[in-house]
Amino acid sequence: MEKKSFVFYESWQRAIDELPADIQLEIYQAITAYAINKKSIELSPMAKVAFSFIKQDLDRNAKKYADRCMKNKENSIKGGAPKGNKNALKTTKTTDRVKKQPKQPDNENDNVNEDGNDNVNGSIKIDNKEILSLESIKKEAQASSCMSDFDRFNYWIKDNAPYCANPRHFPHQMTEEELVKLKKKYSGSEIANIITQIENRKDLRKRYSNLYRTVLNWAKRDYGY
């Protein structure tokens, strides 16, 4: 069901503002798509890392909102104690007030604390165990934004094509010089597309040992130059 609103926290903005502009746009699009329509979109590795923690807050708040709505609905239809019952004096006023004006939260603001989640000092927690602080996320994103193209490539391939990234399968891994040669002919998306094809072709990938040569040959076949 499509929602009409959701809570956006300042702590998210502070972390996102430290990222490159293109990554910021990815994250903002991911937030609105997930919060409003519950849809997940494809993200680059850096954006995926940052959004994964925001998604935890969105899921947590959505659950609290649903629980609060259910509780208010139950209170609105509850009849209260019968007249003459010893509990009647305690419940009558409250029950009457609920009957006249059942509370339905307008958005998830009613469900969360001022900081926007159950975290302490901006820390991400699961089962009351601190996993990562927002400051750590920001530092990781800053470090990632300073990576060279070759570092970014290695980060991406390990995350998206672990078979191709494993030296046991491809003893000759891509060197920085070879990546530069490829990028003179093909775009980053074209290179990524070829590597993804190799990763998914279990019937063919075992034939190859040189990742650069394999990507180059497949790219020539697919793109014709």
PADRENPA-324178 format. One record per atom (N, C-alpha, C): residue number from 1; residue in three letters; x, y, z. Coordinates in Angstrom, 1 decimal. Layout:
BEGIN
   resi   resn       px       py       pz
    NUM    ALA        X        Y        Z
...
END
This chain:
BEGIN
   resi   resn       px       py       pz
      1    MET      0.8     -1.2      0.0
      1    MET      0.0      0.0      0.0
      1    MET      0.9      1.2      0.0
      2    GLU      0.6      2.2     -0.9
      2    GLU      1.4      3.4     -1.0
      2    GLU      1.1      4.3      0.2
      3    LYS      2.2      4.8      0.8
      3    LYS      2.0      5.7      1.9
      3    LYS      2.0      7.2      1.4
      4    LYS      1.5      8.1      2.3
      4    LYS      1.4      9.5      1.9
      4    LYS      2.6     10.3      2.5
      5    SER      3.2      9.7      3.6
      5    SER      4.3     10.5      4.2
      5    SER      5.2      9.5      5.0
      6    PHE      6.3     10.0      5.3
      6    PHE      7.3      9.2      6.2
      6    PHE      8.2     10.2      6.9
      7    VAL      8.9      9.7      7.9
      7    VAL      9.8     10.6      8.7
      7    VAL     11.2     10.5      8.1
      8    PHE     11.8     11.7      7.9
      8    PHE     13.1     11.8      7.4
      8    PHE     14.0     12.5      8.5
      9    TYR     15.1     11.9      8.9
      9    TYR     15.8     12.3     10.0
      9    TYR     17.1     13.2      9.7
     10    GLU     17.4     14.1     10.5
     10    GLU     18.5     15.0     10.3
     10    GLU     19.8     14.2     10.3
     11    SER     19.9     13.1     11.1
     11    SER     21.1     12.3     11.1
     11    SER     21.4     11.7      9.8
     12    TRP     20.3     11.3      9.0
     12    TRP     20.5     10.8      7.7
     12    TRP     21.1     11.9      6.8
     13    GLN     20.6     13.1      6.8
     13    GLN     21.1     14.1      6.0
     13    GLN     22.5     14.4      6.3
     14    ARG     22.9     14.5      7.5
     14    ARG     24.3     14.8      7.9
     14    ARG     25.2     13.7      7.3
     15    ALA     24.9     12.4      7.3
     15    ALA     25.7     11.4      6.8
     15    ALA     25.7     11.5      5.2
     16    ILE     24.6     11.7      4.6
     16    ILE     24.5     11.7      3.2
     16    ILE     25.2     12.9      2.6
     17    ASP     25.2     14.1      3.3
     17    ASP     25.8     15.3      2.8
     17    ASP     27.3     15.1      2.6
     18    GLU     27.9     14.1      3.2
     18    GLU     29.4     13.9      3.1
     18    GLU     29.7     13.1      1.8
     19    LEU     28.7     12.6      1.1
     19    LEU     29.0     11.8      0.0
     19    LEU     29.0     12.6     -1.3
     20    PRO     29.6     12.0     -2.4
     20    PRO     29.5     12.7     -3.7
     20    PRO     28.1     12.9     -4.2
     21    ALA     27.9     13.9     -5.0
     21    ALA     26.5     14.3     -5.4
     21    ALA     25.8     13.2     -6.1
     22    ASP     26.4     12.4     -6.9
     22    ASP     25.7     11.3     -7.6
     22    ASP     25.3     10.2     -6.7
     23    ILE     26.1     10.0     -5.6
     23    ILE     25.7      9.0     -4.6
     23    ILE     24.6      9.5     -3.8
     24    GLN     24.6     10.8     -3.4
     24    GLN     23.5     11.4     -2.7
     24    GLN     22.2     11.2     -3.4
     25    LEU     22.2     11.4     -4.7
     25    LEU     20.9     11.3     -5.5
     25    LEU     20.4      9.9     -5.4
     26    GLU     21.3      8.9     -5.6
     26    GLU     20.9      7.5     -5.5
     26    GLU     20.2      7.2     -4.2
     27    ILE     20.8      7.7     -3.1
     27    ILE     20.3      7.4     -1.8
     27    ILE     18.9      8.0     -1.5
     28    TYR     18.8      9.3     -2.0
     28    TYR     17.5     10.0     -1.8
     28    TYR     16.4      9.2     -2.6
     29    GLN     16.8      8.8     -3.8
     29    GLN     15.8      8.1     -4.6
     29    GLN     15.4      6.7     -4.0
     30    ALA     16.4      6.1     -3.4
     30    ALA     16.2      4.8     -2.7
     30    ALA     15.3      5.0     -1.5
     31    ILE     15.5      6.1     -0.8
     31    ILE     14.7      6.3      0.4
     31    ILE     13.2      6.5      0.1
     32    THR     13.0      7.4     -0.9
     32    THR     11.6      7.7     -1.3
     32    THR     10.9      6.5     -1.9
     33    ALA     11.6      5.8     -2.7
     33    ALA     11.0      4.6     -3.3
     33    ALA     10.6      3.5     -2.3
     34    TYR     11.5      3.4     -1.3
     34    TYR     11.3      2.3     -0.3
     34    TYR     10.2      2.8      0.7
     35    ALA     10.3      4.0      1.2
     35    ALA      9.4      4.5      2.2
     35    ALA      8.0      4.7      1.7
     36    ILE      7.8      5.2      0.5
     36    ILE      6.5      5.4     -0.1
     36    ILE      5.9      4.2     -0.7
     37    ASN      6.7      3.5     -1.5
     37    ASN      6.1      2.4     -2.3
     37    ASN      6.6      1.0     -1.9
     38    LYS      7.5      1.0     -0.9
     38    LYS      8.2     -0.3     -0.4
     38    LYS      8.9     -1.0     -1.6
     39    LYS      9.5     -0.2     -2.5
     39    LYS     10.2     -0.7     -3.6
     39    LYS     11.7     -0.5     -3.4
     40    SER     12.5     -1.5     -3.8
     40    SER     14.0     -1.4     -3.7
     40    SER     14.5     -1.2     -5.1
     41    ILE     15.5     -0.3     -5.2
     41    ILE     16.1      0.0     -6.5
     41    ILE     17.5     -0.4     -6.5
     42    GLU     18.1     -0.6     -7.7
     42    GLU     19.5     -0.9     -7.8
     42    GLU     20.4      0.2     -7.4
     43    LEU     21.4     -0.1     -6.6
     43    LEU     22.3      1.0     -6.1
     43    LEU     23.8      0.6     -6.4
     44    SER     24.6      1.6     -6.5
     44    SER     26.0      1.4     -6.5
     44    SER     26.5      0.9     -5.2
     45    PRO     27.7      0.3     -5.1
     45    PRO     28.2     -0.3     -3.8
     45    PRO     28.2      0.7     -2.7
     46    MET     28.7      2.0     -2.9
     46    MET     28.8      2.9     -1.9
     46    MET     27.4      3.4     -1.4
     47    ALA     26.5      3.6     -2.3
     47    ALA     25.1      4.0     -1.9
     47    ALA     24.4      2.8     -1.2
     48    LYS     24.7      1.6     -1.6
     48    LYS     24.1      0.4     -1.0
     48    LYS     24.5      0.3      0.5
     49    VAL     25.8      0.6      0.8
     49    VAL     26.2      0.6      2.2
     49    VAL     25.5      1.6      3.0
     50    ALA     25.4      2.8      2.6
     50    ALA     24.8      3.9      3.3
     50    ALA     23.3      3.6      3.5
     51    PHE     22.6      3.2      2.4
     51    PHE     21.2      3.0      2.5
     51    PHE     20.8      1.8      3.4
     52    SER     21.7      0.8      3.5
     52    SER     21.3     -0.3      4.3
     52    SER     21.0      0.0      5.7
     53    PHE     21.7      1.0      6.3
     53    PHE     21.4      1.4      7.6
     53    PHE     20.2      2.3      7.7
     54    ILE     19.9      3.1      6.7
     54    ILE     18.7      3.9      6.7
     54    ILE     17.5      3.0      6.6
     55    LYS     17.6      2.0      5.8
     55    LYS     16.5      1.0      5.6
     55    LYS     16.1      0.4      6.9
     56    GLN     17.1      0.1      7.8
     56    GLN     16.8     -0.5      9.1
     56    GLN     15.8      0.5      9.9
     57    ASP     16.1      1.8      9.8
     57    ASP     15.3      2.8     10.5
     57    ASP     13.9      2.8      9.9
     58    LEU     13.8      2.8      8.5
     58    LEU     12.5      2.8      7.9
     58    LEU     11.7      1.6      8.2
     59    ASP     12.3      0.4      8.2
     59    ASP     11.6     -0.8      8.6
     59    ASP     11.1     -0.8     10.0
     60    ARG     12.0     -0.3     10.9
     60    ARG     11.6     -0.2     12.3
     60    ARG     10.4      0.7     12.5
     61    ASN     10.5      1.9     11.9
     61    ASN      9.4      2.9     12.1
     61    ASN      8.1      2.4     11.5
     62    ALA      8.2      1.7     10.3
     62    ALA      7.0      1.2      9.7
     62    ALA      6.3      0.2     10.6
     63    LYS      7.1     -0.7     11.3
     63    LYS      6.5     -1.6     12.2
     63    LYS      5.9     -1.0     13.4
     64    LYS      6.5      0.0     13.9
     64    LYS      6.0      0.8     15.1
     64    LYS      4.7      1.5     14.7
     65    TYR      4.7      2.0     13.5
     65    TYR      3.5      2.7     13.0
     65    TYR      2.3      1.8     12.9
     66    ALA      2.6      0.6     12.3
     66    ALA      1.5     -0.4     12.1
     66    ALA      1.0     -0.9     13.5
     67    ASP      1.9     -1.1     14.4
     67    ASP      1.6     -1.6     15.8
     67    ASP      0.7     -0.5     16.5
     68    ARG      1.1      0.7     16.3
     68    ARG      0.3      1.8     17.0
     68    ARG     -1.1      1.9     16.4
     69    CYS     -1.2      1.8     15.1
     69    CYS     -2.5      1.9     14.4
     69    CYS     -3.4      0.7     14.9
     70    MET     -2.8     -0.5     15.0
     70    MET     -3.6     -1.6     15.4
     70    MET     -4.0     -1.4     16.8
     71    LYS     -3.2     -0.9     17.7
     71    LYS     -3.5     -0.7     19.1
     71    LYS     -4.6      0.3     19.2
     72    ASN     -4.5      1.4     18.5
     72    ASN     -5.6      2.4     18.5
     72    ASN     -6.9      1.9     18.0
     73    LYS     -6.8      1.0     17.0
     73    LYS     -8.1      0.4     16.5
     73    LYS     -8.7     -0.4     17.5
     74    GLU     -7.9     -1.2     18.2
     74    GLU     -8.5     -2.1     19.2
     74    GLU     -9.1     -1.3     20.4
     75    ASN     -8.4     -0.2     20.7
     75    ASN     -8.9      0.7     21.8
     75    ASN    -10.3      1.3     21.4
     76    SER    -10.4      1.6     20.1
     76    SER    -11.6      2.3     19.7
     76    SER    -12.8      1.5     19.7
     77    ILE    -12.6      0.1     19.6
     77    ILE    -13.8     -0.8     19.6
     77    ILE    -14.0     -1.5     20.9
     78    LYS    -13.1     -1.2     21.8
     78    LYS    -13.2     -1.9     23.2
     78    LYS    -14.3     -1.3     23.9
     79    GLY    -15.2     -2.1     24.5
     79    GLY    -16.4     -1.6     25.2
     79    GLY    -16.2     -1.1     26.6
     80    GLY    -15.1     -1.4     27.2
     80    GLY    -14.9     -1.0     28.6
     80    GLY    -15.6     -2.0     29.6
     81    ALA    -15.4     -1.7     30.9
     81    ALA    -16.0     -2.6     31.9
     81    ALA    -17.5     -2.3     32.0
     82    PRO    -18.3     -3.4     32.3
     82    PRO    -19.8     -3.2     32.5
     82    PRO    -20.1     -2.3     33.7
     83    LYS    -21.2     -1.6     33.6
     83    LYS    -21.6     -0.8     34.8
     83    LYS    -21.8     -1.7     36.0
     84    GLY    -21.3     -1.1     37.1
     84    GLY    -21.4     -1.9     38.4
     84    GLY    -20.1     -2.6     38.7
     85    ASN    -19.3     -2.9     37.6
     85    ASN    -18.1     -3.6     37.8
     85    ASN    -17.1     -2.7     38.6
     86    LYS    -16.3     -3.3     39.4
     86    LYS    -15.4     -2.5     40.2
     86    LYS    -14.3     -1.8     39.4
     87    ASN    -14.1     -2.2     38.1
     87    ASN    -13.2     -1.6     37.3
     87    ASN    -13.8     -0.5     36.4
     88    ALA    -15.1     -0.3     36.5
     88    ALA    -15.8      0.6     35.7
     88    ALA    -15.4      2.0     35.9
     89    LEU    -15.2      2.4     37.2
     89    LEU    -14.8      3.8     37.4
     89    LEU    -13.5      4.1     36.8
     90    LYS    -12.6      3.1     36.8
     90    LYS    -11.2      3.3     36.2
     90    LYS    -11.2      3.5     34.7
     91    THR    -12.2      2.8     34.1
     91    THR    -12.1      2.7     32.6
     91    THR    -13.0      3.5     31.8
     92    THR    -14.2      3.9     32.5
     92    THR    -15.2      4.6     31.8
     92    THR    -14.8      5.8     31.1
     93    LYS    -14.1      6.7     31.8
     93    LYS    -13.7      8.0     31.2
     93    LYS    -12.7      7.8     30.0
     94    THR    -11.8      6.9     30.2
     94    THR    -10.8      6.6     29.1
     94    THR    -11.5      6.0     27.9
     95    THR    -12.4      5.0     28.2
     95    THR    -13.1      4.3     27.1
     95    THR    -13.9      5.3     26.3
     96    ASP    -14.7      6.2     27.0
     96    ASP    -15.5      7.1     26.4
     96    ASP    -14.7      8.1     25.5
     97    ARG    -13.6      8.5     26.0
     97    ARG    -12.7      9.4     25.2
     97    ARG    -12.2      8.7     23.9
     98    VAL    -11.9      7.4     24.0
     98    VAL    -11.4      6.7     22.9
     98    VAL    -12.5      6.5     21.9
     99    LYS    -13.7      6.2     22.4
     99    LYS    -14.9      6.0     21.5
     99    LYS    -15.2      7.3     20.7
    100    LYS    -15.1      8.5     21.4
    100    LYS    -15.5      9.7     20.7
    100    LYS    -14.4     10.1     19.7
    101    GLN    -13.1      9.9     20.1
    101    GLN    -12.1     10.4     19.2
    101    GLN    -10.9      9.4     19.2
    102    PRO    -11.0      8.3     18.5
    102    PRO     -9.9      7.4     18.4
    102    PRO     -8.7      8.1     17.8
    103    LYS     -7.5      7.9     18.3
    103    LYS     -6.3      8.5     17.8
    103    LYS     -5.7      7.7     16.7
    104    GLN     -5.5      8.3     15.6
    104    GLN     -4.8      7.7     14.5
    104    GLN     -3.6      8.6     14.1
    105    PRO     -2.4      8.1     14.3
    105    PRO     -1.3      8.9     14.0
    105    PRO     -1.2      9.3     12.6
    106    ASP     -0.9     10.6     12.3
    106    ASP     -0.9     11.1     11.0
    106    ASP      0.3     10.6     10.2
    107    ASN      1.4     10.3     10.9
    107    ASN      2.6      9.7     10.3
    107    ASN      3.4      9.1     11.4
    108    GLU      4.6      8.6     11.1
    108    GLU      5.3      7.9     12.0
    108    GLU      6.0      8.7     13.1
    109    ASN      5.8     10.0     13.1
    109    ASN      6.4     10.8     14.2
    109    ASN      5.9     10.4     15.6
    110    ASP      4.7      9.8     15.6
    110    ASP      4.2      9.4     16.9
    110    ASP      4.9      8.1     17.5
    111    ASN      5.7      7.5     16.6
    111    ASN      6.2      6.2     17.0
    111    ASN      7.6      6.2     17.4
    112    VAL      8.3      7.3     17.2
    112    VAL      9.8      7.2     17.4
    112    VAL     10.2      8.4     18.4
    113    ASN     11.4      8.2     18.9
    113    ASN     11.9      9.3     19.8
    113    ASN     12.4     10.4     19.0
    114    GLU     12.9     11.4     19.7
    114    GLU     13.4     12.7     19.0
    114    GLU     14.5     12.4     18.0
    115    ASP     15.3     11.4     18.3
    115    ASP     16.4     11.1     17.4
    115    ASP     16.0     10.3     16.2
    116    GLY     14.8      9.8     16.2
    116    GLY     14.3      9.1     15.0
    116    GLY     14.4      7.6     15.1
    117    ASN     15.0      7.1     16.1
    117    ASN     15.1      5.6     16.2
    117    ASN     15.5      5.2     17.6
    118    ASP     15.8      4.0     17.8
    118    ASP     16.1      3.4     19.1
    118    ASP     17.6      3.5     19.4
    119    ASN     18.3      4.3     18.6
    119    ASN     19.7      4.3     18.8
    119    ASN     20.2      5.2     19.9
    120    VAL     21.3      5.0     20.4
    120    VAL     21.9      5.9     21.4
    120    VAL     23.1      6.6     20.8
    121    ASN     23.1      8.0     20.9
    121    ASN     24.2      8.8     20.4
    121    ASN     24.4      8.5     18.9
    122    GLY     23.3      8.2     18.1
    122    GLY     23.5      8.0     16.7
    122    GLY     24.0      6.7     16.3
    123    SER     24.0      5.7     17.2
    123    SER     24.6      4.4     16.8
    123    SER     23.5      3.5     16.3
    124    ILE     23.9      2.7     15.3
    124    ILE     23.0      1.7     14.7
    124    ILE     23.0      0.5     15.6
    125    LYS     21.9      0.0     16.1
    125    LYS     21.9     -1.1     17.0
    125    LYS     20.9     -2.2     16.5
    126    ILE     21.3     -3.4     16.7
    126    ILE     20.4     -4.6     16.4
    126    ILE     20.5     -5.5     17.6
    127    ASP     19.3     -5.8     18.1
    127    ASP     19.2     -6.6     19.3
    127    ASP     20.0     -6.0     20.4
    128    ASN     20.0     -4.7     20.5
    128    ASN     20.6     -4.0     21.6
    128    ASN     22.2     -4.0     21.5
    129    LYS     22.7     -4.5     20.4
    129    LYS     24.1     -4.5     20.2
    129    LYS     24.5     -3.5     19.2
    130    GLU     25.5     -2.6     19.5
    130    GLU     25.9     -1.6     18.6
    130    GLU     26.7     -2.2     17.4
    131    ILE     26.2     -1.9     16.2
    131    ILE     26.8     -2.4     15.0
    131    ILE     27.8     -1.4     14.4
    132    LEU     27.2     -0.2     14.2
    132    LEU     28.0      0.9     13.5
    132    LEU     27.4      2.2     13.8
    133    SER     28.2      3.2     14.1
    133    SER     27.7      4.5     14.4
    133    SER     27.6      5.3     13.1
    134    LEU     26.8      6.3     13.1
    134    LEU     26.6      7.2     11.9
    134    LEU     27.9      7.8     11.5
    135    GLU     28.7      8.1     12.5
    135    GLU     30.0      8.7     12.3
    135    GLU     30.9      7.8     11.5
    136    SER     30.8      6.5     11.9
    136    SER     31.6      5.5     11.2
    136    SER     31.2      5.3      9.7
    137    ILE     29.8      5.4      9.5
    137    ILE     29.3      5.3      8.2
    137    ILE     29.8      6.5      7.3
    138    LYS     29.8      7.6      8.0
    138    LYS     30.3      8.8      7.2
    138    LYS     31.8      8.7      6.9
    139    LYS     32.6      8.2      7.8
    139    LYS     34.0      8.1      7.6
    139    LYS     34.3      7.0      6.5
    140    GLU     33.5      5.9      6.5
    140    GLU     33.6      4.9      5.5
    140    GLU     33.3      5.5      4.1
    141    ALA     32.2      6.3      4.1
    141    ALA     31.8      6.8      2.8
    141    ALA     32.8      7.8      2.3
    142    GLN     33.4      8.6      3.2
    142    GLN     34.4      9.6      2.8
    142    GLN     35.6      8.9      2.2
    143    ALA     36.0      7.8      2.9
    143    ALA     37.2      7.0      2.4
    143    ALA     36.9      6.4      1.0
    144    SER     35.6      5.9      0.8
    144    SER     35.3      5.4     -0.4
    144    SER     35.3      6.4     -1.5
    145    SER     34.9      7.6     -1.2
    145    SER     34.8      8.7     -2.2
    145    SER     36.2      9.1     -2.7
    146    CYS     37.2      8.8     -1.9
    146    CYS     38.6      9.2     -2.2
    146    CYS     39.3      8.0     -3.0
    147    MET     38.6      6.9     -3.2
    147    MET     39.2      5.8     -3.9
    147    MET     39.6      6.1     -5.3
    148    SER     40.7      5.5     -5.8
    148    SER     41.0      5.6     -7.2
    148    SER     40.0      4.8     -8.0
    149    ASP     40.0      4.9     -9.3
    149    ASP     39.1      4.1    -10.2
    149    ASP     39.4      2.6    -10.0
    150    PHE     40.7      2.3     -9.9
    150    PHE     41.1      0.9     -9.7
    150    PHE     40.6      0.3     -8.4
    151    ASP     40.7      1.1     -7.3
    151    ASP     40.1      0.7     -6.0
    151    ASP     38.6      0.5     -6.1
    152    ARG     38.0      1.4     -6.7
    152    ARG     36.5      1.3     -6.9
    152    ARG     36.1      0.1     -7.6
    153    PHE     36.9     -0.2     -8.7
    153    PHE     36.7     -1.4     -9.5
    153    PHE     36.8     -2.7     -8.6
    154    ASN     37.9     -2.8     -7.8
    154    ASN     38.1     -3.9     -7.0
    154    ASN     37.0     -4.1     -5.9
    155    TYR     36.5     -2.9     -5.4
    155    TYR     35.4     -2.9     -4.4
    155    TYR     34.2     -3.5     -5.1
    156    TRP     33.9     -3.0     -6.3
    156    TRP     32.7     -3.4     -7.0
    156    TRP     32.7     -4.9     -7.3
    157    ILE     33.8     -5.3     -7.9
    157    ILE     33.9     -6.7     -8.4
    157    ILE     33.8     -7.7     -7.2
    158    LYS     34.4     -7.4     -6.1
    158    LYS     34.3     -8.3     -4.9
    158    LYS     32.9     -8.4     -4.4
    159    ASP     32.1     -7.3     -4.6
    159    ASP     30.8     -7.3     -4.1
    159    ASP     29.8     -7.9     -5.1
    160    ASN     30.0     -7.7     -6.4
    160    ASN     29.1     -8.1     -7.4
    160    ASN     29.5     -9.3     -8.2
    161    ALA     30.8     -9.6     -8.3
    161    ALA     31.2    -10.8     -9.1
    161    ALA     32.3    -11.5     -8.3
    162    PRO     32.0    -12.1     -7.2
    162    PRO     33.0    -12.8     -6.3
    162    PRO     33.7    -13.9     -7.0
    163    TYR     33.1    -14.6     -8.0
    163    TYR     33.8    -15.6     -8.7
    163    TYR     34.9    -15.0     -9.6
    164    CYS     34.6    -14.0    -10.3
    164    CYS     35.6    -13.3    -11.1
    164    CYS     36.7    -12.7    -10.3
    165    ALA     36.4    -12.3     -9.1
    165    ALA     37.4    -11.6     -8.2
    165    ALA     38.3    -12.6     -7.5
    166    ASN     38.0    -13.9     -7.6
    166    ASN     38.8    -14.9     -6.8
    166    ASN     40.0    -15.3     -7.7
    167    PRO     41.2    -15.1     -7.2
    167    PRO     42.4    -15.5     -7.9
    167    PRO     42.5    -17.0     -8.2
    168    ARG     41.8    -17.8     -7.4
    168    ARG     41.8    -19.3     -7.7
    168    ARG     41.1    -19.6     -9.0
    169    HIS     40.1    -18.8     -9.3
    169    HIS     39.3    -19.0    -10.6
    169    HIS     39.9    -18.2    -11.7
    170    PHE     40.4    -17.0    -11.5
    170    PHE     41.1    -16.2    -12.5
    170    PHE     42.5    -15.8    -11.9
    171    PRO     43.5    -16.7    -12.1
    171    PRO     44.8    -16.4    -11.6
    171    PRO     45.4    -15.1    -12.0
    172    HIS     45.0    -14.7    -13.3
    172    HIS     45.5    -13.4    -13.7
    172    HIS     44.4    -12.4    -13.5
    173    GLN     44.4    -11.7    -12.4
    173    GLN     43.4    -10.7    -12.1
    173    GLN     43.7     -9.4    -12.9
    174    MET     42.7     -8.6    -13.0
    174    MET     42.8     -7.3    -13.7
    174    MET     43.8     -6.4    -13.0
    175    THR     44.8     -5.9    -13.7
    175    THR     45.7     -4.9    -13.2
    175    THR     45.2     -3.5    -13.5
    176    GLU     45.8     -2.6    -12.8
    176    GLU     45.4     -1.2    -13.0
    176    GLU     45.6     -0.7    -14.4
    177    GLU     46.8     -1.1    -14.9
    177    GLU     47.1     -0.7    -16.3
    177    GLU     46.1     -1.3    -17.3
    178    GLU     45.7     -2.6    -17.1
    178    GLU     44.7     -3.2    -18.0
    178    GLU     43.4     -2.6    -17.9
    179    LEU     43.0     -2.2    -16.7
    179    LEU     41.7     -1.5    -16.5
    179    LEU     41.7     -0.2    -17.3
    180    VAL     42.8      0.6    -17.2
    180    VAL     42.9      1.8    -17.9
    180    VAL     42.8      1.6    -19.4
    181    LYS     43.4      0.5    -19.9
    181    LYS     43.2      0.2    -21.4
    181    LYS     41.8     -0.1    -21.7
    182    LEU     41.1     -0.9    -20.9
    182    LEU     39.7     -1.2    -21.2
    182    LEU     38.8      0.1    -21.2
    183    LYS     39.1      1.0    -20.2
    183    LYS     38.3      2.2    -20.1
    183    LYS     38.5      3.2    -21.2
    184    LYS     39.6      3.0    -22.0
    184    LYS     39.8      3.8    -23.1
    184    LYS     38.9      3.4    -24.3
    185    LYS     38.4      2.2    -24.2
    185    LYS     37.5      1.7    -25.3
    185    LYS     36.1      1.5    -24.9
    186    TYR     35.9      1.2    -23.6
    186    TYR     34.5      0.9    -23.1
    186    TYR     34.2      1.7    -21.9
    187    SER     32.9      2.0    -21.7
    187    SER     32.5      2.7    -20.5
    187    SER     32.5      1.8    -19.3
    188    GLY     32.4      2.4    -18.1
    188    GLY     32.3      1.6    -16.9
    188    GLY     31.1      0.7    -16.9
    189    SER     30.0      1.1    -17.4
    189    SER     28.8      0.3    -17.4
    189    SER     28.9     -0.9    -18.3
    190    GLU     29.6     -0.7    -19.5
    190    GLU     29.9     -1.8    -20.4
    190    GLU     30.8     -2.8    -19.8
    191    ILE     31.8     -2.4    -19.1
    191    ILE     32.8     -3.3    -18.5
    191    ILE     32.0     -4.1    -17.4
    192    ALA     31.2     -3.4    -16.6
    192    ALA     30.5     -4.1    -15.6
    192    ALA     29.5     -5.1    -16.1
    193    ASN     28.9     -4.7    -17.3
    193    ASN     27.9     -5.6    -17.9
    193    ASN     28.6     -6.9    -18.4
    194    ILE     29.8     -6.8    -18.9
    194    ILE     30.6     -8.0    -19.4
    194    ILE     31.0     -8.8    -18.2
    195    ILE     31.5     -8.2    -17.2
    195    ILE     31.9     -9.0    -16.0
    195    ILE     30.7     -9.7    -15.4
    196    THR     29.6     -9.1    -15.4
    196    THR     28.4     -9.7    -14.8
    196    THR     28.0    -10.9    -15.7
    197    GLN     28.1    -10.8    -17.0
    197    GLN     27.8    -11.9    -17.9
    197    GLN     28.7    -13.1    -17.6
    198    ILE     30.0    -12.8    -17.5
    198    ILE     31.0    -13.9    -17.2
    198    ILE     30.7    -14.5    -15.8
    199    GLU     30.3    -13.7    -14.8
    199    GLU     30.0    -14.2    -13.5
    199    GLU     28.8    -15.2    -13.6
    200    ASN     27.9    -14.9    -14.4
    200    ASN     26.6    -15.7    -14.4
    200    ASN     26.7    -16.9    -15.4
    201    ARG     27.8    -17.0    -16.2
    201    ARG     27.9    -18.1    -17.1
    201    ARG     28.7    -19.2    -16.5
    202    LYS     28.1    -20.0    -15.7
    202    LYS     28.8    -21.1    -15.0
    202    LYS     29.3    -22.1    -16.0
    203    ASP     28.6    -22.2    -17.1
    203    ASP     29.0    -23.2    -18.1
    203    ASP     30.2    -22.8    -18.9
    204    LEU     30.6    -21.5    -18.9
    204    LEU     31.7    -21.0    -19.7
    204    LEU     32.9    -20.5    -18.9
    205    ARG     32.6    -19.9    -17.7
    205    ARG     33.6    -19.2    -17.0
    205    ARG     34.8    -20.0    -16.6
    206    LYS     34.7    -21.3    -16.4
    206    LYS     35.8    -22.1    -16.0
    206    LYS     36.8    -22.3    -17.1
    207    ARG     36.5    -21.9    -18.3
    207    ARG     37.5    -22.1    -19.4
    207    ARG     38.6    -21.0    -19.3
    208    TYR     38.3    -19.9    -18.6
    208    TYR     39.2    -18.8    -18.7
    208    TYR     40.0    -18.6    -17.4
    209    SER     41.2    -18.0    -17.6
    209    SER     42.1    -17.7    -16.4
    209    SER     42.6    -16.3    -16.4
    210    ASN     42.5    -15.6    -17.5
    210    ASN     42.9    -14.2    -17.6
    210    ASN     41.7    -13.3    -17.7
    211    LEU     41.4    -12.6    -16.6
    211    LEU     40.2    -11.8    -16.5
    211    LEU     40.2    -10.7    -17.6
    212    TYR     41.4    -10.0    -17.7
    212    TYR     41.4     -8.9    -18.7
    212    TYR     41.2     -9.4    -20.1
    213    ARG     41.8    -10.4    -20.5
    213    ARG     41.7    -11.0    -21.8
    213    ARG     40.2    -11.4    -22.1
    214    THR     39.6    -12.0    -21.1
    214    THR     38.3    -12.5    -21.2
    214    THR     37.3    -11.4    -21.4
    215    VAL     37.4    -10.4    -20.5
    215    VAL     36.5     -9.2    -20.6
    215    VAL     36.7     -8.5    -22.0
    216    LEU     38.0     -8.3    -22.4
    216    LEU     38.3     -7.7    -23.7
    216    LEU     37.6     -8.5    -24.9
    217    ASN     37.8     -9.8    -24.9
    217    ASN     37.2    -10.6    -26.0
    217    ASN     35.7    -10.5    -26.0
    218    TRP     35.1    -10.6    -24.8
    218    TRP     33.6    -10.6    -24.7
    218    TRP     33.1     -9.2    -25.1
    219    ALA     33.8     -8.2    -24.7
    219    ALA     33.4     -6.8    -25.1
    219    ALA     33.5     -6.6    -26.6
    220    LYS     34.5     -7.1    -27.2
    220    LYS     34.6     -7.0    -28.7
    220    LYS     33.5     -7.7    -29.4
    221    ARG     33.1     -8.9    -28.8
    221    ARG     32.0     -9.6    -29.4
    221    ARG     30.7     -8.9    -29.2
    222    ASP     30.5     -8.3    -28.0
    222    ASP     29.2     -7.7    -27.8
    222    ASP     29.1     -6.3    -28.4
    223    TYR     30.2     -5.5    -28.3
    223    TYR     30.1     -4.1    -28.7
    223    TYR     30.8     -3.8    -30.1
    224    GLY     31.5     -4.8    -30.6
    224    GLY     32.0     -4.7    -31.9
    224    GLY     33.1     -3.8    -32.2
    225    TYR     33.9     -3.5    -31.1
    225    TYR     35.1     -2.6    -31.4
    225    TYR     36.1     -2.8    -30.3
END
